[in-house]
Amino acid sequence: MDEKNRETMQDEFLALVANQAREAMEQLYEQTNLKKGQIVVVGCSTSEIRGQKIGSDSNEQTAAVVFQSIYEFCKEKELFVAAQCCEHLNRAIVMERKTLHVYEEVNVMPQPKAGGAFATSAYKQMEDPILVEAIKADAGLDIGGTLIGMHLKAVAVPLRLDIKQIGEAYLQAARTRPKFIGGSRAMYREELL
């Protein structure tokens, strides 16, 4: 295969995964009750997107287009995106400084081999990025089995999206809801279920 055909195939692949990421966010948004200012955590293995074992084929171009699609969607809906790093940075979170709220900033910068390509891309594309050790997000996307559960609020509810993969990576989504408390006499607000 000549170089021109290889570049065309790569461009088509990047356009495909960017569209799939956007579609995943649209479906996540449709199935949740997310409100302005809430946080969506995203874990993403570009290796898995490219059909390889997680952590074995990080790709910054893939990360950049996937993150950009998610980031732009979140900006449109006035949501905040939090990008999960890989286990080499203990799954720290890249987020905008303005979302800091009650979280404590840590001093580290993600790199493709320590944090992952997706977190590195998030760090490069965000307006004023910082890292924190942990958050409690309102919803999330797990692209390629990155294990985002530690960064969701206590009661995570799995979502079934029509889109099942981004590239070759399996896709899982979740929303959260407040805990139910009380006994047999308790009444619950339907909009929070």
ChimeraX commands (.cxc) that place a marker at each C-alpha (Angstrom):
marker #1 position 0.00,0.00,0.00 radius 0.5
marker #1 position 1.43,3.37,-0.96 radius 0.5
marker #1 position 1.76,6.31,1.42 radius 0.5
marker #1 position -1.17,8.24,-0.05 radius 0.5
marker #1 position -3.58,5.32,0.47 radius 0.5
marker #1 position -2.27,4.79,4.00 radius 0.5
marker #1 position -2.86,8.48,4.81 radius 0.5
marker #1 position -6.37,8.35,3.32 radius 0.5
marker #1 position -7.22,5.29,5.41 radius 0.5
marker #1 position -5.84,6.98,8.54 radius 0.5
marker #1 position -7.87,10.14,7.86 radius 0.5
marker #1 position -11.02,8.07,7.34 radius 0.5
marker #1 position -10.37,6.16,10.57 radius 0.5
marker #1 position -9.85,9.38,12.54 radius 0.5
marker #1 position -13.05,10.86,11.12 radius 0.5
marker #1 position -14.92,7.66,12.03 radius 0.5
marker #1 position -13.76,7.56,15.64 radius 0.5
marker #1 position -14.39,11.30,16.08 radius 0.5
marker #1 position -17.97,10.78,14.87 radius 0.5
marker #1 position -18.42,7.73,17.09 radius 0.5
marker #1 position -17.21,9.68,20.13 radius 0.5
marker #1 position -19.65,12.49,19.37 radius 0.5
marker #1 position -22.49,9.99,18.92 radius 0.5
marker #1 position -21.62,8.30,22.22 radius 0.5
marker #1 position -21.79,11.66,24.02 radius 0.5
marker #1 position -25.11,12.49,22.35 radius 0.5
marker #1 position -26.59,9.18,23.47 radius 0.5
marker #1 position -25.17,9.54,26.99 radius 0.5
marker #1 position -26.70,13.00,27.22 radius 0.5
marker #1 position -30.09,11.78,25.96 radius 0.5
marker #1 position -30.20,9.05,28.60 radius 0.5
marker #1 position -29.23,11.20,31.57 radius 0.5
marker #1 position -30.54,14.20,33.39 radius 0.5
marker #1 position -27.23,16.06,33.21 radius 0.5
marker #1 position -27.39,19.74,34.06 radius 0.5
marker #1 position -25.14,22.70,33.34 radius 0.5
marker #1 position -21.91,22.47,35.31 radius 0.5
marker #1 position -21.99,18.73,35.95 radius 0.5
marker #1 position -18.98,16.52,35.24 radius 0.5
marker #1 position -18.60,13.68,32.74 radius 0.5
marker #1 position -15.55,11.48,33.32 radius 0.5
marker #1 position -14.01,9.76,30.31 radius 0.5
marker #1 position -11.46,7.00,30.32 radius 0.5
marker #1 position -10.07,6.14,26.90 radius 0.5
marker #1 position -7.59,3.61,25.57 radius 0.5
marker #1 position -6.40,4.66,22.13 radius 0.5
marker #1 position -4.67,1.29,21.89 radius 0.5
marker #1 position -8.04,-0.45,22.19 radius 0.5
marker #1 position -9.60,1.97,19.69 radius 0.5
marker #1 position -6.88,0.91,17.26 radius 0.5
marker #1 position -7.57,-2.79,17.91 radius 0.5
marker #1 position -4.57,-3.44,20.16 radius 0.5
marker #1 position -4.15,-4.45,23.81 radius 0.5
marker #1 position -4.71,-1.60,26.27 radius 0.5
marker #1 position -1.48,0.30,26.91 radius 0.5
marker #1 position 0.40,-1.20,23.96 radius 0.5
marker #1 position -0.26,1.23,21.08 radius 0.5
marker #1 position -1.00,4.72,22.40 radius 0.5
marker #1 position -1.76,7.13,19.60 radius 0.5
marker #1 position -1.86,10.88,20.05 radius 0.5
marker #1 position -3.74,11.58,16.79 radius 0.5
marker #1 position -6.54,9.22,17.79 radius 0.5
marker #1 position -6.61,10.70,21.29 radius 0.5
marker #1 position -6.77,14.24,19.93 radius 0.5
marker #1 position -9.78,13.68,17.68 radius 0.5
marker #1 position -11.71,11.62,20.23 radius 0.5
marker #1 position -11.07,14.13,23.00 radius 0.5
marker #1 position -11.93,17.08,20.75 radius 0.5
marker #1 position -15.31,15.55,19.85 radius 0.5
marker #1 position -16.16,14.91,23.49 radius 0.5
marker #1 position -14.83,18.28,24.68 radius 0.5
marker #1 position -16.75,20.26,22.06 radius 0.5
marker #1 position -19.98,18.43,22.89 radius 0.5
marker #1 position -19.53,19.10,26.61 radius 0.5
marker #1 position -18.84,22.79,25.94 radius 0.5
marker #1 position -22.05,23.03,23.87 radius 0.5
marker #1 position -24.07,21.52,26.72 radius 0.5
marker #1 position -22.15,23.51,29.38 radius 0.5
marker #1 position -20.85,20.32,30.97 radius 0.5
marker #1 position -17.32,19.70,32.18 radius 0.5
marker #1 position -15.23,16.81,30.91 radius 0.5
marker #1 position -12.72,15.05,33.14 radius 0.5
marker #1 position -10.13,12.86,31.40 radius 0.5
marker #1 position -8.86,9.87,33.34 radius 0.5
marker #1 position -5.15,9.08,33.20 radius 0.5
marker #1 position -3.83,5.52,33.03 radius 0.5
marker #1 position -2.66,3.50,36.03 radius 0.5
marker #1 position 0.88,4.91,35.78 radius 0.5
marker #1 position -0.52,8.14,37.24 radius 0.5
marker #1 position -2.92,6.22,39.54 radius 0.5
marker #1 position -5.84,7.13,37.25 radius 0.5
marker #1 position -5.54,10.82,38.16 radius 0.5
marker #1 position -7.94,13.22,36.44 radius 0.5
marker #1 position -7.24,16.05,34.00 radius 0.5
marker #1 position -9.86,18.78,34.33 radius 0.5
marker #1 position -10.32,22.50,33.83 radius 0.5
marker #1 position -9.20,24.64,36.77 radius 0.5
marker #1 position -12.66,26.26,36.89 radius 0.5
marker #1 position -14.15,22.85,37.80 radius 0.5
marker #1 position -11.80,22.47,40.75 radius 0.5
marker #1 position -14.52,23.15,43.37 radius 0.5
marker #1 position -13.61,20.93,46.34 radius 0.5
marker #1 position -10.86,18.91,44.69 radius 0.5
marker #1 position -7.18,19.31,45.54 radius 0.5
marker #1 position -4.76,19.93,42.67 radius 0.5
marker #1 position -1.73,17.64,42.33 radius 0.5
marker #1 position 1.56,18.37,40.58 radius 0.5
marker #1 position 2.01,16.12,37.57 radius 0.5
marker #1 position 1.57,16.39,33.81 radius 0.5
marker #1 position 0.34,13.46,31.73 radius 0.5
marker #1 position 2.55,12.09,28.97 radius 0.5
marker #1 position 1.68,9.36,26.45 radius 0.5
marker #1 position 3.50,6.67,28.48 radius 0.5
marker #1 position 2.58,8.05,31.93 radius 0.5
marker #1 position -1.02,9.15,31.88 radius 0.5
marker #1 position -1.89,8.01,28.38 radius 0.5
marker #1 position -2.48,9.64,25.02 radius 0.5
marker #1 position -6.08,10.63,25.84 radius 0.5
marker #1 position -5.19,12.43,29.10 radius 0.5
marker #1 position -2.20,14.05,27.36 radius 0.5
marker #1 position -4.47,15.29,24.59 radius 0.5
marker #1 position -6.95,16.62,27.16 radius 0.5
marker #1 position -4.13,18.45,28.93 radius 0.5
marker #1 position -3.05,20.05,25.66 radius 0.5
marker #1 position -6.55,21.03,24.49 radius 0.5
marker #1 position -8.12,22.34,27.71 radius 0.5
marker #1 position -8.04,26.07,28.38 radius 0.5
marker #1 position -6.49,25.87,31.88 radius 0.5
marker #1 position -5.85,22.21,32.76 radius 0.5
marker #1 position -5.00,20.86,36.19 radius 0.5
marker #1 position -4.77,17.37,37.64 radius 0.5
marker #1 position -6.50,16.00,40.70 radius 0.5
marker #1 position -6.26,12.55,42.27 radius 0.5
marker #1 position -9.95,11.71,42.35 radius 0.5
marker #1 position -13.39,13.12,41.60 radius 0.5
marker #1 position -17.02,12.07,41.91 radius 0.5
marker #1 position -18.47,12.59,38.42 radius 0.5
marker #1 position -22.14,12.59,37.45 radius 0.5
marker #1 position -21.78,10.37,34.37 radius 0.5
marker #1 position -19.07,8.76,32.31 radius 0.5
marker #1 position -17.82,6.95,29.25 radius 0.5
marker #1 position -15.36,4.08,29.44 radius 0.5
marker #1 position -13.71,3.55,26.06 radius 0.5
marker #1 position -11.71,0.34,26.01 radius 0.5
marker #1 position -12.01,-0.96,29.57 radius 0.5
marker #1 position -10.22,1.82,31.43 radius 0.5
marker #1 position -12.22,1.33,34.66 radius 0.5
marker #1 position -13.76,4.76,35.37 radius 0.5
marker #1 position -15.92,3.53,38.26 radius 0.5
marker #1 position -13.62,4.95,40.92 radius 0.5
marker #1 position -14.40,8.44,39.61 radius 0.5
marker #1 position -18.21,8.18,39.61 radius 0.5
marker #1 position -20.54,9.09,42.44 radius 0.5
marker #1 position -21.51,6.24,44.78 radius 0.5
marker #1 position -24.55,4.91,42.87 radius 0.5
marker #1 position -23.62,4.28,39.24 radius 0.5
marker #1 position -26.33,3.15,36.83 radius 0.5
marker #1 position -25.14,1.38,33.65 radius 0.5
marker #1 position -26.54,2.77,30.40 radius 0.5
marker #1 position -27.13,0.84,27.22 radius 0.5
marker #1 position -26.10,2.96,24.26 radius 0.5
marker #1 position -26.86,2.08,20.64 radius 0.5
marker #1 position -23.22,2.67,19.80 radius 0.5
marker #1 position -21.22,-0.23,21.26 radius 0.5
marker #1 position -17.70,0.64,20.15 radius 0.5
marker #1 position -15.42,3.49,19.25 radius 0.5
marker #1 position -13.07,2.09,16.67 radius 0.5
marker #1 position -12.33,-1.39,17.99 radius 0.5
marker #1 position -12.72,-0.40,21.66 radius 0.5
marker #1 position -15.76,-1.57,23.58 radius 0.5
marker #1 position -17.80,1.28,25.01 radius 0.5
marker #1 position -19.54,1.39,28.38 radius 0.5
marker #1 position -21.51,4.30,29.80 radius 0.5
marker #1 position -22.96,5.15,33.17 radius 0.5
marker #1 position -24.93,7.83,34.93 radius 0.5
marker #1 position -25.24,8.30,38.65 radius 0.5
marker #1 position -28.16,8.94,40.94 radius 0.5
marker #1 position -28.48,9.98,44.57 radius 0.5
marker #1 position -28.56,7.16,47.13 radius 0.5
marker #1 position -31.95,6.01,48.36 radius 0.5
marker #1 position -32.24,6.43,52.12 radius 0.5
marker #1 position -35.08,5.74,54.50 radius 0.5
marker #1 position -37.33,2.81,55.10 radius 0.5
marker #1 position -40.74,1.60,54.01 radius 0.5
marker #1 position -42.33,5.03,54.58 radius 0.5
marker #1 position -39.85,6.95,52.45 radius 0.5
marker #1 position -40.99,8.70,49.28 radius 0.5
marker #1 position -38.59,9.42,46.41 radius 0.5
marker #1 position -38.39,12.14,43.77 radius 0.5
marker #1 position -39.01,10.60,40.33 radius 0.5
marker #1 position -36.70,13.03,38.55 radius 0.5
marker #1 position -33.73,11.76,40.56 radius 0.5
marker #1 position -34.22,8.06,39.78 radius 0.5
marker link #1:1,2 radius 0.2
marker link #1:2,3 radius 0.2
marker link #1:3,4 radius 0.2
marker link #1:4,5 radius 0.2
marker link #1:5,6 radius 0.2
marker link #1:6,7 radius 0.2
marker link #1:7,8 radius 0.2
marker link #1:8,9 radius 0.2
marker link #1:9,10 radius 0.2
marker link #1:10,11 radius 0.2
marker link #1:11,12 radius 0.2
marker link #1:12,13 radius 0.2
marker link #1:13,14 radius 0.2
marker link #1:14,15 radius 0.2
marker link #1:15,16 radius 0.2
marker link #1:16,17 radius 0.2
marker link #1:17,18 radius 0.2
marker link #1:18,19 radius 0.2
marker link #1:19,20 radius 0.2
marker link #1:20,21 radius 0.2
marker link #1:21,22 radius 0.2
marker link #1:22,23 radius 0.2
marker link #1:23,24 radius 0.2
marker link #1:24,25 radius 0.2
marker link #1:25,26 radius 0.2
marker link #1:26,27 radius 0.2
marker link #1:27,28 radius 0.2
marker link #1:28,29 radius 0.2
marker link #1:29,30 radius 0.2
marker link #1:30,31 radius 0.2
marker link #1:31,32 radius 0.2
marker link #1:32,33 radius 0.2
marker link #1:33,34 radius 0.2
marker link #1:34,35 radius 0.2
marker link #1:35,36 radius 0.2
marker link #1:36,37 radius 0.2
marker link #1:37,38 radius 0.2
marker link #1:38,39 radius 0.2
marker link #1:39,40 radius 0.2
marker link #1:40,41 radius 0.2
marker link #1:41,42 radius 0.2
marker link #1:42,43 radius 0.2
marker link #1:43,44 radius 0.2
marker link #1:44,45 radius 0.2
marker link #1:45,46 radius 0.2
marker link #1:46,47 radius 0.2
marker link #1:47,48 radius 0.2
marker link #1:48,49 radius 0.2
marker link #1:49,50 radius 0.2
marker link #1:50,51 radius 0.2
marker link #1:51,52 radius 0.2
marker link #1:52,53 radius 0.2
marker link #1:53,54 radius 0.2
marker link #1:54,55 radius 0.2
marker link #1:55,56 radius 0.2
marker link #1:56,57 radius 0.2
marker link #1:57,58 radius 0.2
marker link #1:58,59 radius 0.2
marker link #1:59,60 radius 0.2
marker link #1:60,61 radius 0.2
marker link #1:61,62 radius 0.2
marker link #1:62,63 radius 0.2
marker link #1:63,64 radius 0.2
marker link #1:64,65 radius 0.2
marker link #1:65,66 radius 0.2
marker link #1:66,67 radius 0.2
marker link #1:67,68 radius 0.2
marker link #1:68,69 radius 0.2
marker link #1:69,70 radius 0.2
marker link #1:70,71 radius 0.2
marker link #1:71,72 radius 0.2
marker link #1:72,73 radius 0.2
marker link #1:73,74 radius 0.2
marker link #1:74,75 radius 0.2
marker link #1:75,76 radius 0.2
marker link #1:76,77 radius 0.2
marker link #1:77,78 radius 0.2
marker link #1:78,79 radius 0.2
marker link #1:79,80 radius 0.2
marker link #1:80,81 radius 0.2
marker link #1:81,82 radius 0.2
marker link #1:82,83 radius 0.2
marker link #1:83,84 radius 0.2
marker link #1:84,85 radius 0.2
marker link #1:85,86 radius 0.2
marker link #1:86,87 radius 0.2
marker link #1:87,88 radius 0.2
marker link #1:88,89 radius 0.2
marker link #1:89,90 radius 0.2
marker link #1:90,91 radius 0.2
marker link #1:91,92 radius 0.2
marker link #1:92,93 radius 0.2
marker link #1:93,94 radius 0.2
marker link #1:94,95 radius 0.2
marker link #1:95,96 radius 0.2
marker link #1:96,97 radius 0.2
marker link #1:97,98 radius 0.2
marker link #1:98,99 radius 0.2
marker link #1:99,100 radius 0.2
marker link #1:100,101 radius 0.2
marker link #1:101,102 radius 0.2
marker link #1:102,103 radius 0.2
marker link #1:103,104 radius 0.2
marker link #1:104,105 radius 0.2
marker link #1:105,106 radius 0.2
marker link #1:106,107 radius 0.2
marker link #1:107,108 radius 0.2
marker link #1:108,109 radius 0.2
marker link #1:109,110 radius 0.2
marker link #1:110,111 radius 0.2
marker link #1:111,112 radius 0.2
marker link #1:112,113 radius 0.2
marker link #1:113,114 radius 0.2
marker link #1:114,115 radius 0.2
marker link #1:115,116 radius 0.2
marker link #1:116,117 radius 0.2
marker link #1:117,118 radius 0.2
marker link #1:118,119 radius 0.2
marker link #1:119,120 radius 0.2
marker link #1:120,121 radius 0.2
marker link #1:121,122 radius 0.2
marker link #1:122,123 radius 0.2
marker link #1:123,124 radius 0.2
marker link #1:124,125 radius 0.2
marker link #1:125,126 radius 0.2
marker link #1:126,127 radius 0.2
marker link #1:127,128 radius 0.2
marker link #1:128,129 radius 0.2
marker link #1:129,130 radius 0.2
marker link #1:130,131 radius 0.2
marker link #1:131,132 radius 0.2
marker link #1:132,133 radius 0.2
marker link #1:133,134 radius 0.2
marker link #1:134,135 radius 0.2
marker link #1:135,136 radius 0.2
marker link #1:136,137 radius 0.2
marker link #1:137,138 radius 0.2
marker link #1:138,139 radius 0.2
marker link #1:139,140 radius 0.2
marker link #1:140,141 radius 0.2
marker link #1:141,142 radius 0.2
marker link #1:142,143 radius 0.2
marker link #1:143,144 radius 0.2
marker link #1:144,145 radius 0.2
marker link #1:145,146 radius 0.2
marker link #1:146,147 radius 0.2
marker link #1:147,148 radius 0.2
marker link #1:148,149 radius 0.2
marker link #1:149,150 radius 0.2
marker link #1:150,151 radius 0.2
marker link #1:151,152 radius 0.2
marker link #1:152,153 radius 0.2
marker link #1:153,154 radius 0.2
marker link #1:154,155 radius 0.2
marker link #1:155,156 radius 0.2
marker link #1:156,157 radius 0.2
marker link #1:157,158 radius 0.2
marker link #1:158,159 radius 0.2
marker link #1:159,160 radius 0.2
marker link #1:160,161 radius 0.2
marker link #1:161,162 radius 0.2
marker link #1:162,163 radius 0.2
marker link #1:163,164 radius 0.2
marker link #1:164,165 radius 0.2
marker link #1:165,166 radius 0.2
marker link #1:166,167 radius 0.2
marker link #1:167,168 radius 0.2
marker link #1:168,169 radius 0.2
marker link #1:169,170 radius 0.2
marker link #1:170,171 radius 0.2
marker link #1:171,172 radius 0.2
marker link #1:172,173 radius 0.2
marker link #1:173,174 radius 0.2
marker link #1:174,175 radius 0.2
marker link #1:175,176 radius 0.2
marker link #1:176,177 radius 0.2
marker link #1:177,178 radius 0.2
marker link #1:178,179 radius 0.2
marker link #1:179,180 radius 0.2
marker link #1:180,181 radius 0.2
marker link #1:181,182 radius 0.2
marker link #1:182,183 radius 0.2
marker link #1:183,184 radius 0.2
marker link #1:184,185 radius 0.2
marker link #1:185,186 radius 0.2
marker link #1:186,187 radius 0.2
marker link #1:187,188 radius 0.2
marker link #1:188,189 radius 0.2
marker link #1:189,190 radius 0.2
marker link #1:190,191 radius 0.2
marker link #1:191,192 radius 0.2
marker link #1:192,193 radius 0.2
view
